[in-house]
Amino acid sequence: MEFFESAGHVIGVFAGIVGGIAAVCGLIYAFVRWILRQNKQSTDIEALRKHHEDDQAKLKEELCVITYALFAALDGLKQQGCNGAVTQAHTMLQKHINKSAHDQ
């Protein structure tokens, strides 16, 4: 009987050691997964930032074209003799274009 009692004790200690090792391995695995997830997020954020900068540059270029087209339309109306709001908008847009050109 003594053998079974000591064997039970040894099995209990062994199970405790195996459980402790499994817990430590689980913590290490969770930590490694967290690190990998952080690295992936950093990569994803950098890709989004680059995409956002590209979109901003495209929008700025489109806005420039639209502004010049609007100025051309207002200039044409002004040359045809339209006054009032056309002249005021033409002057304001011309000032804006000049200011934007000098700020760059």
Buried (B, 14 or more C-beta within 10 A) or exposed (E): EEEEEEEEEEEEEEEEEEEEEEEEEEEEEEEEEEEEEEEEEEEEEEEEEEEEEEEEEEEEEEEEEEBEEBBEEBBEBBEEEEEEEBEEBBEEBEEEBEEEEEEE
